[in-house]
Amino acid sequence: MSHGWETRQRRTRSEILQAVGDIIATDGVDGLTMRKLAERANVAVATLYNQFTDRSGVLVAFVSNGLDELELSLDEQPASDPVDGTRVLLSALDDTIGSADHVWRPVLATIGASPGSQRMGAVGDRIIAAIEIDLAKARAAGMFFVDCDTDRLARHVFVQWMRGLERWAHGTIDWATHRANAELGLELALASVLVEPHRSDALRRAGILG
């Protein structure tokens, strides 16, 4: 009985989040209301409030669900080394966002403008944690020439990437500029702590070395 109920709950949540994407794609974030979402997902409005608290909670859950799906796909394609894991993660996140920019752009702009927003909140913390694990593995493998604070480095990498996304979401820069800046920022951050030949590889990726 319990297993069946949990399965139905997961299916209902998945259908709700699919409906979120459909509504934003056609009506924009401003068109997403709890009542419209309830009608589209064929659930009671009270169900939405019970699961997500409010509209902001719905948007955060939508972003988190996208991260869940991305993590599953990356688990099937392990990176060759820990630093590459961070490169692949951030690149895949950008690929996901860029492939449906008409949905993600208004979502990211809204989340970033929410009162008390901390750069995607718990979702951002998950991304930072994944980067922290990669960098800690790289340090343990002797890839860094200094015993750096990998947690702080991971947060720096994430914040710089997120700032670029926020600027794109608000129309300050275009998508190509965000992607170029994101790659440059990541590779320079890595080059500052990597030993050779990884350091030169990062500088080549940044376009600084030929």
C-alpha positions as a Markdown table, in Angstrom:
| # | Residue | x | y | z |
|---|---|---|---|---|
| 1 | Met | 0.0 | 0.0 | 0.0 |
| 2 | Ser | 2.7 | 2.4 | 1.0 |
| 3 | His | 4.8 | 1.7 | -2.1 |
| 4 | Gly | 1.8 | 2.2 | -4.3 |
| 5 | Trp | 1.0 | 5.6 | -2.7 |
| 6 | Glu | 4.6 | 6.8 | -3.0 |
| 7 | Thr | 4.7 | 5.8 | -6.7 |
| 8 | Arg | 1.5 | 7.8 | -7.3 |
| 9 | Gln | 2.9 | 10.8 | -5.4 |
| 10 | Arg | 6.1 | 10.7 | -7.6 |
| 11 | Arg | 4.0 | 10.4 | -10.7 |
| 12 | Thr | 1.8 | 13.3 | -9.6 |
| 13 | Arg | 4.8 | 15.5 | -8.8 |
| 14 | Ser | 6.4 | 14.7 | -12.2 |
| 15 | Glu | 3.1 | 15.6 | -14.0 |
| 16 | Ile | 2.9 | 18.9 | -12.1 |
| 17 | Leu | 6.4 | 19.9 | -13.0 |
| 18 | Gln | 5.9 | 18.9 | -16.6 |
| 19 | Ala | 2.8 | 21.2 | -16.6 |
| 20 | Val | 5.0 | 24.0 | -15.1 |
| 21 | Gly | 7.3 | 23.8 | -18.1 |
| 22 | Asp | 4.3 | 23.7 | -20.5 |
| 23 | Ile | 2.7 | 26.8 | -19.0 |
| 24 | Ile | 5.9 | 28.8 | -18.9 |
| 25 | Ala | 6.7 | 27.8 | -22.5 |
| 26 | Thr | 3.3 | 29.2 | -23.7 |
| 27 | Asp | 2.4 | 31.9 | -21.3 |
| 28 | Gly | 5.7 | 32.9 | -19.6 |
| 29 | Val | 6.4 | 32.9 | -15.9 |
| 30 | Asp | 3.8 | 35.6 | -15.4 |
| 31 | Gly | 1.2 | 33.2 | -16.8 |
| 32 | Leu | 2.0 | 30.6 | -14.1 |
| 33 | Thr | -0.6 | 30.7 | -11.4 |
| 34 | Met | -1.4 | 28.1 | -8.8 |
| 35 | Arg | -4.9 | 27.8 | -10.2 |
| 36 | Lys | -3.8 | 27.5 | -13.8 |
| 37 | Leu | -1.2 | 24.9 | -12.8 |
| 38 | Ala | -3.8 | 22.9 | -10.8 |
| 39 | Glu | -6.1 | 22.8 | -13.9 |
| 40 | Arg | -3.3 | 21.8 | -16.3 |
| 41 | Ala | -2.0 | 19.1 | -14.0 |
| 42 | Asn | -5.5 | 18.0 | -13.0 |
| 43 | Val | -4.9 | 18.3 | -9.2 |
| 44 | Ala | -6.5 | 20.3 | -6.5 |
| 45 | Val | -5.0 | 23.8 | -5.7 |
| 46 | Ala | -4.6 | 22.6 | -2.1 |
| 47 | Thr | -2.3 | 19.8 | -3.4 |
| 48 | Leu | 0.0 | 22.3 | -4.9 |
| 49 | Tyr | 0.2 | 24.4 | -1.7 |
| 50 | Asn | 0.8 | 21.2 | 0.3 |
| 51 | Gln | 3.7 | 20.1 | -1.9 |
| 52 | Phe | 5.3 | 23.4 | -2.8 |
| 53 | Thr | 4.1 | 26.0 | -0.3 |
| 54 | Asp | 3.8 | 28.7 | -2.9 |
| 55 | Arg | 4.5 | 29.7 | -6.5 |
| 56 | Ser | 8.2 | 30.4 | -5.7 |
| 57 | Gly | 8.4 | 26.9 | -4.3 |
| 58 | Val | 7.0 | 25.5 | -7.6 |
| 59 | Leu | 9.7 | 27.3 | -9.6 |
| 60 | Val | 12.5 | 26.0 | -7.3 |
| 61 | Ala | 11.1 | 22.5 | -7.6 |
| 62 | Phe | 11.0 | 22.8 | -11.4 |
| 63 | Val | 14.7 | 23.8 | -11.4 |
| 64 | Ser | 15.6 | 21.0 | -8.9 |
| 65 | Asn | 13.8 | 18.5 | -11.1 |
| 66 | Gly | 15.9 | 19.5 | -14.1 |
| 67 | Leu | 19.0 | 19.0 | -12.0 |
| 68 | Asp | 17.8 | 15.5 | -10.9 |
| 69 | Glu | 17.4 | 14.4 | -14.6 |
| 70 | Leu | 20.8 | 15.9 | -15.5 |
| 71 | Glu | 22.5 | 14.1 | -12.7 |
| 72 | Leu | 21.1 | 10.8 | -13.8 |
| 73 | Ser | 22.4 | 11.3 | -17.3 |
| 74 | Leu | 25.8 | 12.3 | -16.1 |
| 75 | Asp | 26.0 | 9.3 | -13.8 |
| 76 | Glu | 25.8 | 7.1 | -17.0 |
| 77 | Gln | 28.8 | 9.0 | -18.5 |
| 78 | Pro | 31.5 | 9.3 | -15.8 |
| 79 | Ala | 34.2 | 11.9 | -16.4 |
| 80 | Ser | 37.8 | 10.9 | -17.0 |
| 81 | Asp | 39.1 | 12.8 | -14.0 |
| 82 | Pro | 37.6 | 14.9 | -11.2 |
| 83 | Val | 38.3 | 18.3 | -12.7 |
| 84 | Asp | 36.6 | 17.1 | -15.9 |
| 85 | Gly | 33.6 | 16.2 | -13.8 |
| 86 | Thr | 33.1 | 19.9 | -12.9 |
| 87 | Arg | 33.6 | 20.9 | -16.5 |
| 88 | Val | 31.1 | 18.4 | -17.7 |
| 89 | Leu | 28.6 | 19.4 | -15.0 |
| 90 | Leu | 28.6 | 23.1 | -15.7 |
| 91 | Ser | 28.6 | 22.6 | -19.5 |
| 92 | Ala | 25.7 | 20.1 | -19.3 |
| 93 | Leu | 23.8 | 22.6 | -17.1 |
| 94 | Asp | 24.3 | 25.3 | -19.7 |
| 95 | Asp | 23.3 | 22.9 | -22.5 |
| 96 | Thr | 20.1 | 22.1 | -20.6 |
| 97 | Ile | 19.2 | 25.7 | -20.0 |
| 98 | Gly | 20.2 | 26.8 | -23.6 |
| 99 | Ser | 18.1 | 24.1 | -25.2 |
| 100 | Ala | 14.9 | 25.5 | -23.7 |
| 101 | Asp | 15.9 | 29.1 | -23.1 |
| 102 | His | 12.3 | 30.4 | -23.5 |
| 103 | Val | 11.5 | 28.4 | -20.4 |
| 104 | Trp | 14.7 | 28.7 | -18.3 |
| 105 | Arg | 15.4 | 32.4 | -18.9 |
| 106 | Pro | 12.2 | 33.7 | -17.2 |
| 107 | Val | 12.5 | 31.1 | -14.5 |
| 108 | Leu | 16.0 | 32.1 | -13.6 |
| 109 | Ala | 15.2 | 35.8 | -13.7 |
| 110 | Thr | 12.3 | 35.2 | -11.4 |
| 111 | Ile | 14.2 | 33.1 | -8.9 |
| 112 | Gly | 17.0 | 35.5 | -8.8 |
| 113 | Ala | 14.7 | 38.4 | -8.1 |
| 114 | Ser | 12.8 | 36.6 | -5.3 |
| 115 | Pro | 13.0 | 38.1 | -1.8 |
| 116 | Gly | 15.8 | 36.4 | 0.2 |
| 117 | Ser | 17.0 | 34.5 | -2.9 |
| 118 | Gln | 20.4 | 32.9 | -2.4 |
| 119 | Arg | 21.3 | 31.9 | -6.0 |
| 120 | Met | 18.9 | 29.0 | -6.4 |
| 121 | Gly | 18.9 | 28.1 | -2.7 |
| 122 | Ala | 19.0 | 24.4 | -2.0 |
| 123 | Val | 19.5 | 23.7 | -5.8 |
| 124 | Gly | 22.6 | 25.9 | -5.8 |
| 125 | Asp | 23.8 | 24.1 | -2.7 |
| 126 | Arg | 23.6 | 20.8 | -4.5 |
| 127 | Ile | 25.6 | 22.1 | -7.5 |
| 128 | Ile | 28.2 | 23.5 | -5.1 |
| 129 | Ala | 28.4 | 20.2 | -3.3 |
| 130 | Ala | 29.0 | 18.3 | -6.5 |
| 131 | Ile | 31.8 | 20.6 | -7.5 |
| 132 | Glu | 33.3 | 20.3 | -3.9 |
| 133 | Ile | 33.4 | 16.6 | -4.3 |
| 134 | Asp | 35.2 | 16.8 | -7.7 |
| 135 | Leu | 37.8 | 19.3 | -6.4 |
| 136 | Ala | 38.4 | 17.3 | -3.2 |
| 137 | Lys | 39.1 | 14.2 | -5.4 |
| 138 | Ala | 41.4 | 16.3 | -7.6 |
| 139 | Arg | 43.3 | 17.5 | -4.5 |
| 140 | Ala | 43.6 | 14.0 | -3.1 |
| 141 | Ala | 44.9 | 12.8 | -6.5 |
| 142 | Gly | 47.7 | 15.4 | -6.3 |
| 143 | Met | 46.4 | 17.6 | -9.1 |
| 144 | Phe | 46.8 | 20.8 | -7.1 |
| 145 | Phe | 50.2 | 22.3 | -6.3 |
| 146 | Val | 48.8 | 23.9 | -3.1 |
| 147 | Asp | 46.6 | 22.5 | -0.3 |
| 148 | Cys | 43.8 | 24.9 | -1.2 |
| 149 | Asp | 40.4 | 25.3 | 0.4 |
| 150 | Thr | 38.4 | 23.3 | -2.2 |
| 151 | Asp | 35.0 | 24.2 | -0.6 |
| 152 | Arg | 35.7 | 27.9 | -1.0 |
| 153 | Leu | 37.0 | 27.3 | -4.6 |
| 154 | Ala | 33.9 | 25.4 | -5.4 |
| 155 | Arg | 31.6 | 28.2 | -4.2 |
| 156 | His | 33.6 | 30.7 | -6.1 |
| 157 | Val | 33.3 | 28.7 | -9.3 |
| 158 | Phe | 29.5 | 28.3 | -8.8 |
| 159 | Val | 28.9 | 32.0 | -7.9 |
| 160 | Gln | 30.8 | 33.2 | -11.0 |
| 161 | Trp | 28.8 | 30.8 | -13.2 |
| 162 | Met | 25.6 | 31.8 | -11.6 |
| 163 | Arg | 26.3 | 35.6 | -12.0 |
| 164 | Gly | 26.7 | 35.1 | -15.7 |
| 165 | Leu | 23.4 | 33.2 | -15.9 |
| 166 | Glu | 21.7 | 36.0 | -14.0 |
| 167 | Arg | 23.1 | 38.6 | -16.3 |
| 168 | Trp | 21.8 | 36.6 | -19.3 |
| 169 | Ala | 18.4 | 36.0 | -17.7 |
| 170 | His | 18.0 | 39.8 | -17.2 |
| 171 | Gly | 19.2 | 40.6 | -20.8 |
| 172 | Thr | 22.5 | 42.2 | -19.8 |
| 173 | Ile | 24.6 | 39.8 | -22.0 |
| 174 | Asp | 23.7 | 37.3 | -24.7 |
| 175 | Trp | 23.9 | 33.5 | -24.4 |
| 176 | Ala | 27.2 | 33.2 | -26.4 |
| 177 | Thr | 28.9 | 35.7 | -24.1 |
| 178 | His | 27.7 | 33.9 | -21.0 |
| 179 | Arg | 29.1 | 30.6 | -22.3 |
| 180 | Ala | 32.4 | 32.1 | -23.2 |
| 181 | Asn | 32.7 | 33.9 | -19.9 |
| 182 | Ala | 31.7 | 30.8 | -17.9 |
| 183 | Glu | 34.4 | 28.7 | -19.6 |
| 184 | Leu | 37.0 | 31.4 | -19.2 |
| 185 | Gly | 36.2 | 31.9 | -15.5 |
| 186 | Leu | 36.2 | 28.2 | -14.7 |
| 187 | Glu | 39.5 | 27.5 | -16.5 |
| 188 | Leu | 41.3 | 30.4 | -14.9 |
| 189 | Ala | 40.1 | 29.4 | -11.4 |
| 190 | Leu | 41.4 | 25.9 | -12.1 |
| 191 | Ala | 44.7 | 27.0 | -13.6 |
| 192 | Ser | 45.4 | 29.0 | -10.4 |
| 193 | Val | 45.8 | 25.7 | -8.4 |
| 194 | Leu | 46.5 | 22.9 | -10.9 |
| 195 | Val | 49.9 | 21.3 | -11.4 |
| 196 | Glu | 51.3 | 20.6 | -14.8 |
| 197 | Pro | 50.3 | 19.4 | -17.3 |
| 198 | His | 46.7 | 20.1 | -16.1 |
| 199 | Arg | 47.5 | 23.8 | -15.6 |
| 200 | Ser | 48.6 | 24.3 | -19.2 |
| 201 | Asp | 45.6 | 22.3 | -20.4 |
| 202 | Ala | 43.3 | 24.7 | -18.4 |
| 203 | Leu | 45.0 | 27.8 | -19.9 |
| 204 | Arg | 44.7 | 26.3 | -23.4 |
| 205 | Arg | 41.0 | 25.7 | -22.8 |
| 206 | Ala | 40.7 | 29.4 | -21.7 |
| 207 | Gly | 42.4 | 30.4 | -24.9 |
| 208 | Ile | 45.4 | 32.0 | -23.2 |
| 209 | Leu | 47.9 | 29.4 | -24.4 |
| 210 | Gly | 48.1 | 28.3 | -28.0 |
